[in-house]
Amino acid sequence: MLQCKADTPTHPLPKGHNKRVEPARRLFEEHLNKILQSLKHPEITPEQNYIINKFNELRDDLLTSENQRNLINHLISVISQPLPSYVLTELRALKRNKIAGSELVDKIDKLVYHFELEQRLTNKPDISNFPIAKIYCSESLWKPNSKI
């Protein structure tokens, strides 16, 4: 832990301090903005896109019942959210095996139940109060011969 007394004199920043610190601050800010944007607008993976496209084809089929359309709409809303890697692995297998039609609906419905994906949809984090980390860069914390 670093500790300074109130009467400790300050030292001037070394020459070129801002030139060295600014790129790190800018990279961190870009990374943080990317994370916040992904929370607001999650990207759809190719696996999710495949499932959604197949569902849209099935939903638009004239032989699909109203109950089936409602189920498909619900599954699309669940599949469109950011999903954990283990679920994406299952979706990848469905895409690779070219599963479609009512078999795809049944398998996705079972996945949603098995991995409790509906709860993830209803328990979304409120990103409006997302804490933004503050980073303070200081060369005074760095020792010349230290290994970082």
N, CA, C and O of each residue as an XYZ file, in Angstrom:
592
protein
N       0.846     -1.172      0.000
C       0.000      0.000      0.000
C       0.897      1.242      0.000
O       1.881      1.317      0.735
N       0.537      2.194     -0.828
C       1.276      3.447     -0.887
C       0.609      4.448      0.040
O      -0.617      4.523      0.131
N       1.446      5.212      0.724
C       0.869      6.176      1.648
C       1.749      7.421      1.658
O       2.974      7.317      1.717
N       1.138      8.578      1.602
C       1.851      9.847      1.650
C       1.259     10.697      2.764
O       0.054     10.676      3.016
N       2.109     11.421      3.402
C       1.627     12.369      4.409
C       1.218     13.650      3.701
O       1.655     13.923      2.584
N       0.383     14.422      4.357
C      -0.130     15.646      3.751
C       0.975     16.648      3.443
O       0.849     17.429      2.499
N       2.047     16.643      4.213
C       3.103     17.627      3.997
C       4.211     17.119      3.058
O       5.230     17.789      2.891
N       4.020     15.940      2.444
C       5.011     15.414      1.505
C       5.027     16.288      0.257
O       3.984     16.523     -0.353
N       6.217     16.772     -0.126
C       6.270     17.647     -1.309
C       6.016     16.845     -2.592
O       6.400     15.680     -2.695
N       5.377     17.476     -3.542
C       5.107     16.824     -4.821
C       6.305     16.979     -5.746
O       7.113     17.895     -5.598
N       6.397     16.079     -6.686
C       7.465     16.151     -7.678
C       6.842     16.428     -9.036
O       5.729     15.981     -9.314
N       7.545     17.156     -9.872
C       6.981     17.413    -11.204
C       6.960     16.120    -12.031
O       7.770     15.216    -11.821
N       6.030     16.059    -12.957
C       5.946     14.895    -13.835
C       7.151     14.891    -14.777
O       7.618     15.953    -15.187
N       7.650     13.719    -15.120
C       8.783     13.663    -16.037
C       8.384     14.170    -17.426
O       7.208     14.169    -17.791
N       9.385     14.601    -18.186
C       9.109     15.078    -19.546
C       8.539     13.928    -20.366
O       8.975     12.785    -20.234
N       7.575     14.234    -21.202
C       6.968     13.232    -22.061
C       5.971     12.327    -21.353
O       5.548     11.318    -21.917
N       5.586     12.670    -20.124
C       4.659     11.849    -19.350
C       3.334     11.656    -20.096
O       2.872     10.528    -20.265
N       2.733     12.751    -20.537
C       1.438     12.660    -21.220
C       1.555     11.871    -22.517
O       0.626     11.161    -22.904
N       2.688     11.996    -23.182
C       2.905     11.286    -24.433
C       2.911      9.773    -24.205
O       2.480      9.009    -25.069
N       3.397      9.349    -23.050
C       3.448      7.920    -22.734
C       2.131      7.401    -22.154
O       1.755      6.255    -22.400
N       1.449      8.218    -21.408
C       0.228      7.779    -20.724
C      -0.998      7.860    -21.636
O      -1.886      7.013    -21.542
N      -1.062      8.836    -22.490
C      -2.245      9.062    -23.321
C      -2.603      7.864    -24.204
O      -3.786      7.529    -24.277
N      -1.662      7.198    -24.878
C      -2.056      6.020    -25.681
C      -2.700      4.917    -24.839
O      -3.650      4.280    -25.293
N      -2.213      4.683    -23.648
C      -2.801      3.650    -22.784
C      -4.206      4.059    -22.358
O      -5.115      3.229    -22.339
N      -4.387      5.322    -22.020
C      -5.715      5.801    -21.632
C      -6.689      5.693    -22.800
O      -7.838      5.291    -22.619
N      -6.225      6.055    -24.009
C      -7.081      6.003    -25.197
C      -7.466      4.552    -25.524
O      -8.623      4.276    -25.842
N      -6.505      3.631    -25.445
C      -6.801      2.215    -25.706
C      -7.809      1.668    -24.699
O      -8.724      0.927    -25.060
N      -7.631      2.042    -23.434
C      -8.566      1.590    -22.415
C      -9.964      2.144    -22.686
O     -10.952      1.419    -22.570
N     -10.050      3.403    -23.041
C     -11.345      4.021    -23.315
C     -12.023      3.351    -24.513
O     -13.229      3.107    -24.485
N     -11.252      3.052    -25.566
C     -11.817      2.364    -26.731
C     -12.330      0.976    -26.341
O     -13.410      0.560    -26.762
N     -11.549      0.275    -25.541
C     -11.945     -1.060    -25.099
C     -13.216     -0.999    -24.253
O     -14.119     -1.818    -24.423
N     -13.283     -0.037    -23.352
C     -14.467      0.117    -22.509
C     -15.696      0.456    -23.357
O     -16.779     -0.082    -23.122
N     -15.533      1.339    -24.333
C     -16.658      1.693    -25.209
C     -17.134      0.487    -26.012
O     -18.334      0.316    -26.229
N     -16.197     -0.346    -26.452
C     -16.557     -1.543    -27.201
C     -17.373     -2.490    -26.314
O     -18.354     -3.079    -26.770
N     -16.972     -2.634    -25.067
C     -17.702     -3.502    -24.134
C     -19.106     -2.949    -23.880
O     -20.083     -3.697    -23.892
N     -19.201     -1.652    -23.654
C     -20.512     -1.052    -23.398
C     -21.418     -1.184    -24.621
O     -22.613     -1.440    -24.475
N     -20.868     -1.012    -25.825
C     -21.665     -1.159    -27.041
C     -22.131     -2.598    -27.221
O     -23.259     -2.841    -27.649
N     -21.263     -3.552    -26.895
C     -21.667     -4.953    -27.040
C     -22.771     -5.305    -26.049
O     -23.600     -6.171    -26.329
N     -22.792     -4.642    -24.894
C     -23.880     -4.871    -23.944
C     -25.186     -4.284    -24.457
O     -26.259     -4.842    -24.230
N     -25.090     -3.150    -25.155
C     -26.297     -2.517    -25.683
C     -26.791     -3.219    -26.940
O     -27.988     -3.464    -27.088
N     -25.866     -3.545    -27.850
C     -26.217     -4.157    -29.130
C     -25.359     -5.396    -29.341
O     -24.326     -5.335    -30.007
N     -25.783     -6.512    -28.777
C     -24.961     -7.717    -28.925
C     -24.893     -8.168    -30.379
O     -25.863     -8.052    -31.127
N     -23.747     -8.675    -30.757
C     -23.585     -9.185    -32.108
C     -24.196    -10.572    -32.196
O     -24.121    -11.366    -31.258
N     -24.797    -10.845    -33.334
C     -25.374    -12.155    -33.588
C     -24.292    -13.012    -34.250
O     -23.679    -12.600    -35.235
N     -24.069    -14.187    -33.706
C     -23.061    -15.087    -34.276
C     -23.631    -15.768    -35.522
O     -24.845    -15.756    -35.723
N     -22.776    -16.360    -36.360
C     -23.289    -17.083    -37.538
C     -24.248    -18.217    -37.164
O     -25.205    -18.492    -37.888
N     -23.988    -18.866    -36.040
C     -24.871    -19.949    -35.594
C     -26.257    -19.409    -35.254
O     -27.274    -19.981    -35.645
N     -26.279    -18.293    -34.515
C     -27.568    -17.688    -34.162
C     -28.283    -17.215    -35.429
O     -29.497    -17.373    -35.562
N     -27.527    -16.639    -36.347
C     -28.108    -16.146    -37.594
C     -28.732    -17.295    -38.397
O     -29.811    -17.141    -38.969
N     -28.055    -18.436    -38.436
C     -28.591    -19.616    -39.132
C     -29.936    -20.027    -38.525
O     -30.913    -20.247    -39.242
N     -29.967    -20.125    -37.201
C     -31.199    -20.547    -36.515
C     -32.323    -19.549    -36.792
O     -33.449    -19.941    -37.100
N     -32.014    -18.272    -36.681
C     -33.036    -17.235    -36.893
C     -33.561    -17.287    -38.320
O     -34.769    -17.185    -38.534
N     -32.675    -17.446    -39.303
C     -33.109    -17.527    -40.705
C     -34.008    -18.744    -40.947
O     -35.029    -18.640    -41.627
N     -33.628    -19.890    -40.391
C     -34.453    -21.090    -40.551
C     -35.806    -20.913    -39.871
O     -36.830    -21.357    -40.390
N     -35.808    -20.267    -38.712
C     -37.071    -19.991    -38.016
C     -37.944    -19.048    -38.843
O     -39.153    -19.256    -38.943
N     -37.348    -18.021    -39.433
C     -38.121    -17.089    -40.260
C     -38.734    -17.792    -41.460
O     -39.878    -17.519    -41.822
N     -37.978    -18.700    -42.083
C     -38.521    -19.474    -43.210
C     -39.718    -20.311    -42.756
O     -40.748    -20.360    -43.429
N     -39.565    -20.960    -41.616
C     -40.638    -21.811    -41.100
C     -41.852    -20.980    -40.675
O     -42.995    -21.373    -40.907
N     -41.596    -19.847    -40.060
C     -42.693    -18.986    -39.595
C     -43.507    -18.454    -40.770
O     -44.725    -18.301    -40.672
N     -42.824    -18.172    -41.888
C     -43.509    -17.619    -43.060
C     -44.228    -18.684    -43.888
O     -44.977    -18.352    -44.807
N     -44.007    -19.950    -43.569
C     -44.681    -21.043    -44.269
C     -46.175    -20.997    -43.948
O     -46.568    -20.821    -42.795
N     -46.992    -21.157    -44.977
C     -48.444    -21.066    -44.795
C     -49.011    -22.206    -43.957
O     -50.086    -22.068    -43.375
N     -48.303    -23.327    -43.889
C     -48.809    -24.491    -43.136
C     -48.497    -24.414    -41.640
O     -48.960    -25.254    -40.870
N     -47.726    -23.427    -41.228
C     -47.367    -23.302    -39.818
C     -48.554    -22.752    -39.027
O     -49.155    -21.748    -39.408
N     -48.881    -23.422    -37.926
C     -50.023    -23.004    -37.107
C     -49.675    -21.740    -36.313
O     -48.511    -21.354    -36.208
N     -50.701    -21.115    -35.766
C     -50.512    -19.890    -34.978
C     -49.704    -20.172    -33.706
O     -48.850    -19.373    -33.320
N     -49.975    -21.304    -33.063
C     -49.208    -21.673    -31.866
C     -47.736    -21.880    -32.193
O     -46.854    -21.464    -31.443
N     -47.486    -22.532    -33.334
C     -46.112    -22.760    -33.764
C     -45.416    -21.423    -34.062
O     -44.244    -21.244    -33.729
N     -46.136    -20.497    -34.684
C     -45.564    -19.164    -34.966
C     -45.220    -18.434    -33.671
O     -44.169    -17.801    -33.574
N     -46.090    -18.519    -32.691
C     -45.824    -17.870    -31.402
C     -44.588    -18.472    -30.725
O     -43.762    -17.753    -30.162
N     -44.477    -19.801    -30.789
C     -43.311    -20.470    -30.219
C     -42.036    -20.031    -30.949
O     -41.013    -19.756    -30.323
N     -42.114    -19.973    -32.265
C     -40.952    -19.560    -33.063
C     -40.549    -18.127    -32.707
O     -39.361    -17.849    -32.541
N     -41.508    -17.223    -32.588
C     -41.200    -15.835    -32.212
C     -40.521    -15.770    -30.852
O     -39.573    -15.011    -30.647
N     -41.023    -16.575    -29.933
C     -40.429    -16.606    -28.594
C     -38.993    -17.145    -28.650
O     -38.091    -16.582    -28.031
N     -38.791    -18.230    -29.388
C     -37.449    -18.813    -29.495
C     -36.480    -17.861    -30.183
O     -35.303    -17.811    -29.824
N     -36.953    -17.113    -31.158
C     -36.088    -16.116    -31.817
C     -35.638    -15.074    -30.809
O     -34.467    -14.696    -30.791
N     -36.556    -14.602    -29.965
C     -36.175    -13.587    -28.970
C     -35.164    -14.141    -27.971
O     -34.291    -13.407    -27.508
N     -35.271    -15.422    -27.634
C     -34.324    -16.025    -26.696
C     -32.969    -16.253    -27.370
O     -31.927    -15.977    -26.775
N     -32.980    -16.752    -28.601
C     -31.738    -17.065    -29.317
C     -30.999    -15.794    -29.732
O     -29.787    -15.837    -29.943
N     -31.689    -14.680    -29.852
C     -31.059    -13.424    -30.301
C     -30.218    -12.748    -29.229
O     -29.482    -11.807    -29.526
N     -30.312    -13.201    -28.014
C     -29.544    -12.584    -26.926
C     -28.104    -13.113    -26.934
O     -27.825    -14.121    -27.582
N     -27.197    -12.451    -26.229
C     -25.840    -13.004    -26.103
C     -25.909    -14.342    -25.372
O     -26.549    -14.467    -24.328
N     -25.245    -15.323    -25.938
C     -25.328    -16.674    -25.390
C     -23.960    -17.160    -24.936
O     -22.942    -16.774    -25.509
N     -23.929    -18.007    -23.906
C     -22.648    -18.570    -23.465
C     -22.068    -19.514    -24.523
O     -22.782    -20.000    -25.400
N     -20.781    -19.758    -24.424
C     -20.083    -20.553    -25.436
C     -20.620    -21.975    -25.537
O     -20.645    -22.542    -26.630
N     -21.051    -22.567    -24.418
C     -21.548    -23.937    -24.473
C     -22.854    -24.030    -25.255
O     -23.129    -25.059    -25.872
N     -23.657    -22.978    -25.238
C     -24.886    -22.973    -26.036
C     -24.532    -22.766    -27.511
O     -25.116    -23.397    -28.391
N     -23.575    -21.881    -27.769
C     -23.156    -21.646    -29.152
C     -22.569    -22.925    -29.768
O     -22.714    -23.157    -30.968
N     -21.918    -23.742    -28.960
C     -21.394    -25.018    -29.442
C     -22.545    -25.917    -29.903
O     -22.448    -26.580    -30.936
N     -23.621    -25.933    -29.138
C     -24.796    -26.729    -29.522
C     -25.423    -26.186    -30.809
O     -25.819    -26.957    -31.684
N     -25.509    -24.869    -30.920
C     -26.071    -24.257    -32.133
C     -25.191    -24.554    -33.341
O     -25.688    -24.791    -34.442
N     -23.880    -24.540    -33.123
C     -22.932    -24.843    -34.199
C     -23.160    -26.266    -34.730
O     -23.107    -26.501    -35.937
N     -23.414    -27.204    -33.817
C     -23.675    -28.591    -34.222
C     -24.972    -28.684    -35.032
O     -25.039    -29.432    -36.007
N     -25.989    -27.937    -34.639
C     -27.246    -27.940    -35.394
C     -27.037    -27.380    -36.794
O     -27.589    -27.892    -37.767
N     -26.238    -26.329    -36.885
C     -25.953    -25.731    -38.193
C     -25.148    -26.695    -39.053
O     -25.444    -26.872    -40.235
N     -24.138    -27.314    -38.467
C     -23.274    -28.239    -39.206
C     -24.081    -29.434    -39.732
O     -23.838    -29.908    -40.842
N     -25.031    -29.912    -38.941
C     -25.865    -31.049    -39.348
C     -27.065    -30.629    -40.198
O     -27.868    -31.469    -40.605
N     -27.181    -29.336    -40.461
C     -28.242    -28.771    -41.316
C     -29.636    -29.173    -40.831
O     -30.503    -29.553    -41.619
N     -29.825    -29.080    -39.520
C     -31.140    -29.360    -38.930
C     -32.065    -28.191    -39.280
O     -31.670    -27.030    -39.168
N     -33.279    -28.495    -39.698
C     -34.238    -27.448    -40.077
C     -35.650    -27.917    -39.750
O     -35.867    -29.048    -39.315
N     -36.598    -27.020    -39.973
C     -38.013    -27.351    -39.809
C     -38.420    -27.578    -38.367
O     -37.857    -26.990    -37.444
N     -39.408    -28.441    -38.190
C     -39.949    -28.673    -36.845
C     -38.931    -29.369    -35.944
O     -38.977    -29.215    -34.723
N     -38.009    -30.134    -36.538
C     -36.961    -30.764    -35.729
C     -36.070    -29.697    -35.081
O     -35.664    -29.830    -33.927
N     -35.776    -28.645    -35.841
C     -34.972    -27.540    -35.299
C     -35.718    -26.841    -34.168
O     -35.125    -26.516    -33.139
N     -36.997    -26.611    -34.353
C     -37.803    -25.963    -33.304
C     -37.775    -26.810    -32.034
O     -37.601    -26.275    -30.939
N     -37.943    -28.114    -32.167
C     -37.937    -29.003    -31.001
C     -36.578    -28.981    -30.293
O     -36.511    -28.902    -29.066
N     -35.511    -29.052    -31.068
C     -34.176    -29.074    -30.460
C     -33.845    -27.751    -29.768
O     -33.266    -27.748    -28.681
N     -34.206    -26.640    -30.386
C     -33.949    -25.332    -29.764
C     -34.807    -25.173    -28.519
O     -34.342    -24.648    -27.507
N     -36.047    -25.620    -28.583
C     -36.925    -25.546    -27.419
C     -36.325    -26.336    -26.252
O     -36.373    -25.882    -25.109
N     -35.765    -27.509    -26.532
C     -35.117    -28.309    -25.489
C     -33.862    -27.624    -24.955
O     -33.593    -27.665    -23.754
N     -33.090    -26.991    -25.851
C     -31.898    -26.258    -25.415
C     -32.271    -25.098    -24.498
O     -31.628    -24.874    -23.472
N     -33.302    -24.373    -24.871
C     -33.749    -23.233    -24.063
C     -34.148    -23.708    -22.671
O     -33.817    -23.067    -21.673
N     -34.856    -24.824    -22.606
C     -35.266    -25.372    -21.313
C     -34.059    -25.899    -20.531
O     -33.898    -25.605    -19.347
N     -33.210    -26.684    -21.215
C     -32.070    -27.330    -20.546
C     -31.088    -26.314    -19.965
O     -30.620    -26.477    -18.839
N     -30.774    -25.263    -20.732
C     -29.797    -24.264    -20.287
C     -30.446    -23.050    -19.610
O     -29.766    -22.078    -19.282
N     -31.772    -23.117    -19.405
C     -32.516    -22.048    -18.721
C     -32.258    -20.683    -19.348
O     -31.988    -19.708    -18.647
N     -32.344    -20.622    -20.670
C     -32.050    -19.382    -21.393
C     -33.129    -18.326    -21.216
O     -32.852    -17.135    -21.360
N     -34.359    -18.743    -20.906
C     -35.423    -17.753    -20.696
C     -35.131    -16.886    -19.479
O     -35.455    -15.698    -19.467
N     -34.520    -17.477    -18.456
C     -34.170    -16.696    -17.263
C     -33.118    -15.646    -17.603
O     -33.146    -14.547    -17.049
N     -32.190    -15.968    -18.506
C     -31.182    -14.996    -18.921
C     -31.842    -13.820    -19.627
O     -31.391    -12.681    -19.503
N     -32.915    -14.097    -20.370
C     -33.617    -13.049    -21.100
C     -34.319    -12.096    -20.141
O     -34.321    -10.885    -20.361
N     -34.918    -12.637    -19.073
C     -35.663    -11.800    -18.140
C     -34.759    -11.123    -17.109
O     -35.148    -10.115    -16.519
N     -33.563    -11.662    -16.887
C     -32.652    -11.098    -15.883
C     -31.501    -10.329    -16.521
O     -30.347    -10.506    -16.132
N     -31.802     -9.487    -17.489
C     -30.756     -8.700    -18.141
C     -30.230     -7.649    -17.177
O     -31.004     -7.062    -16.421
N     -28.915     -7.401    -17.195
C     -28.365     -6.372    -16.317
C     -28.769     -4.979    -16.790
O     -28.912     -4.728    -17.987
N     -28.946     -4.098    -15.843
C     -29.264     -2.706    -16.157
C     -27.948     -1.986    -16.418
O     -27.202     -1.687    -15.486
N     -27.664     -1.706    -17.697
C     -26.369     -1.107    -18.017
C     -26.377      0.413    -17.865
O     -25.345      1.060    -18.043
N     -27.542      0.989    -17.534
C     -27.558      2.434    -17.331
C     -26.778      2.812    -16.074
O     -26.254      3.922    -15.984
N     -26.695      1.900    -15.102
C     -25.938      2.151    -13.877
C     -24.628      1.371    -13.862
O     -24.065      1.104    -12.800
N     -24.149      1.010    -15.048
C     -22.922      0.221    -15.174
C     -21.751      1.043    -14.656
O     -21.494      2.140    -15.151
N     -21.029      0.513    -13.649
C     -19.923      1.299    -13.105
C     -18.765      1.375    -14.113
O     -18.340      0.365    -14.674
N     -18.289      2.558    -14.317
C     -17.167      2.754    -15.227
C     -15.909      2.894    -14.382
O     -15.804      3.754    -13.508
N     -14.968      2.021    -14.677
C     -13.726      2.019    -13.907
C     -12.902      3.255    -14.232
O     -12.896      3.735    -15.365
N     -12.222      3.751    -13.245
C     -11.310      4.872    -13.437
C      -9.899      4.344    -13.271
O      -9.595      3.643    -12.306
N      -9.053      4.680    -14.205
C      -7.661      4.248    -14.137
C      -6.795      5.484    -13.968
O      -6.908      6.464    -14.704
N      -5.949      5.401    -12.995
C      -5.010      6.481    -12.753
C      -3.625      5.958    -13.120
O      -3.143      4.984    -12.544
N      -3.004      6.611    -14.074
C      -1.676      6.205    -14.509
C      -0.650      7.117    -13.865
O      -0.783      8.341    -13.884
N       0.343      6.522    -13.312
C       1.377      7.311    -12.676
C       2.706      6.589    -12.803
O       2.822      5.408    -12.475
N       3.694      7.306    -13.279
C       5.029      6.727    -13.361
C       5.666      6.626    -11.988
O       6.645      5.903    -11.803
N       5.114      7.346    -11.031
C       5.696      7.298     -9.692
C       5.483      5.929     -9.042
O       6.160      5.596     -8.069
N       4.544      5.128     -9.575
C       4.303      3.801     -9.047
C       5.225      2.762     -9.687
O       5.254      1.609     -9.257
N       5.966      3.162    -10.696
C       6.804      2.240    -11.452
C       8.245      2.354    -10.977
O       8.774      3.453    -10.807
N       8.870      1.203    -10.768
C      10.274      1.198    -10.399
C      11.088      0.831    -11.633
O      10.704     -0.089    -12.355
N      12.182      1.507    -11.898
C      12.929      1.315    -13.137
C      13.329     -0.121    -13.446
O      13.256     -0.513    -14.610
N      13.738     -0.913    -12.495
C      14.198     -2.265    -12.777
C      13.197     -3.339    -12.374
O      13.572     -4.495    -12.176
N      11.930     -2.967    -12.253
C      10.919     -3.947    -11.856
C      10.424     -4.714    -13.065
O      10.457     -4.215    -14.190
N       9.966     -5.930    -12.824
C       9.381     -6.745    -13.898
C       7.869     -6.642    -13.776
O       7.286     -6.962    -12.740
N       7.259     -6.198    -14.839
C       5.815     -5.999    -14.822
C       5.143     -7.188    -15.452
O       3.916     -7.228    -15.541
